[in-house]
Amino acid sequence: MKRSFLTVFSFCLLATQTIAQGGRSLASYVNTLQGTNSKHELTRGNTYPTTALPFGMHTWTPQTGRNGDGWKYQYFLNKIRGFQQAHQCSSWSNDYCVFSLMPGTGKLEVNEEKRAVSFSHKNETALPHYYKVTLDNKVTTEMSPTERGAFLRFSFPKGTDGYLVLDGYTGLSSVEIHPKENMITGFVQNGRGVHPDLKSHFVIRFDKPFSSWGTWSAKGDQVFNDSVTKEGRGAGAWVRFKPGTVVQARTVSSYISPEQALLTFEQELGSFTRLEQAKAKAEETWNKHLGRIKMEGGSESDLATFYSCFFRASLFSRQFYEYDEKGEPYYRSPYDGKIHKGYMFTDTGFWDTFRAQFPLNALLYPTMHGRYMQAMLAAKEQCGWLPSWSFPGEAGSMIGNHAISLFTDAWVKGIRTFDPKAALEAYYHEATNKGPWGPANGRHGWKEYFQLGYVPYPEIGEATAKTLEYAYDDFCGYQLAKETGNGFYENIFSRQMYNYKNVYDSSTGFMRGRNAKGEWSANFDPIEWGGPFTEGNAWHWDWSVFHDVNGLIGLLGGDNRFVTKMDSVFSVPNAVKVGSYGGMIHEMTEMVMANMGQYAHGNQPIQHMLYLYNYAGQPWKAQQKAREVMAKLYNATENGYPGDEDQGQTSSWYVLSAMGFYSVCPGTDQYVFGSPLFGKMTLTLENGKQFVINAKGNNASNVYIKEAKLNNQSYTRTYIRHGDIVAGGQLDLEMSAQPQTSRGTSAADRPFSVSLQPQ
Ligand code: CA
């Protein structure tokens, strides 16, 4: 996520194996603390210990950071100040519709600093379905999630007078205490750029009576005894219990109405009387979900990393809909504030997630993904533009118009829930207009791009990165038009999808900034960040031609030169010139720390790059590099990511790579091979079929594919088609410690490039 986000945020069936590995619950492999040891200057994930169900609308987390701070939980801090409802997908984007509960003992402290209590990680359990911490004041908090709420339990030590503070957070909030019903209701309305009508209406039901109660106001930390209602900025509530109480609290929130919150409460929590019930249900849900990809024949630590990443990838697509009395989905639009029927999703930036996170969903959850396609077209109707950075409305952050990548990828993978013509029309509108929000709302520089065939620099910032991504998006437009017999749009976009060539400078062998007169930017240095590039340099952006790697190989001078250039990425010094950023940004520090030359896996532009060896006749190098990156740059600890996790993207890279392949070019039906991490993978698809990869002899040394058979037929291609996976089947690999340099090298074995297709 980019730093300038802070300023540009301006909006608008399966009986799967639930148990594996000697009877151990798969959910128990997940460490939700993965990546939490992060700060502004250096990210190890920028995650928080998310306690949630897959795709859940609200998540819950302990809070170490100040109200309103994007760093809500930092592993190195030792005080918790609340347990909060959260949705944040990046520390750079902050959060919306947050409130928190904090237990205390003795004298009432409402102020978030004063009420904070120290804790130690040894007294903490951080699982997807269950979070527990005993603070140093001996109060224990437990949480188990539902899709739109949580079941919490606070255990106060014997003899102590315990209380709970409800914090209404940073914006407008309203609370109402119902002492006779052991209940608190209200709403919170906070977050930058959120639609003014968007409120989260909460209901919290306790199973023990309050011995006293009142409200408070964050302004001056004023406490009001016996008061039952309060509304205002940061308005909150407090309730006290008899000494030594163990109190359970069930809570849900609705964006639709207080009445819907009560209905959702019944739907999700009505039948539970004990936290253990919610916990067991949540664990079962996660085990089913994680069991969709069953890994065997690997180390316990690799299993922990894999399932922790799979967990993180599975928090998105985040639901933004609720169910009415009849069980029909509906939602309050984060775009127009009105109520609509159907499904809506939010909390993702396509710049990050079109690459692997959405392709992973398309493979595992095509039904949900089909609903996502409908939701994108609904968003277009509601705010006039396709989404690009939803949080929960439209932010337009980062670059590109990648909604079309999602549409085309869904279509080529058989999803037929949407009208492709409507999608193409919406994309055409994106590509020929500039929207009111950030640079990725509509197309920044669209006129120049259309007239010149590239976005000029310095006339337009990050112009070369934009050209590269627009050309890929235009390929997606072309591909969807071609696949659906839409000659009009096929013709338009086919003329633009090779525009990447217009920013390639053969004299330096790099993509470069180029002004409107056609002159290259002066004083070029490939290690200089920013300028014509987004969060990277020319070493990173040279590879952003997902759809025509063959064309890129041609520009770079053929297979050998292309491979030499790729090798150089890893072998040149990991030096940084800060360029237009003016100082080290965390992505630079992360690249330096990774110590893999200019390979900057901590950020998105280069994440697909190592798979490109397959396109130039040296697939064994992709196999080796994929394993090296998995081993070196990921683990299941608080330092477990090489940079920002980014809404499931950096996790999805690992999930797909550990499966043995990667979605280099979404919008095609191919996954390009690396090297699977485990001895056996069993993928259970939504259609009930299974695709198994047996990697015989696989271990940390035997990373090379010596031989492959797909359904008992010799298989030399360096990619596999979506259709071959979803049909079910078996891929048998023979692994080796020596590269098999003649396998998969012929032209016919290479993955998709549009310039090699019949036009
Ligand atoms: Ca990033």
Boltz pocket constraint, residues with backbone or C-beta under 6 A from the ligand:
constraints:
  - pocket:
      binder: B
      contacts: [[A, 1], [A, 2], [A, 352], [A, 602], [A, 603], [A, 604], [A, 644], [A, 646]]
      max_distance: 6.0
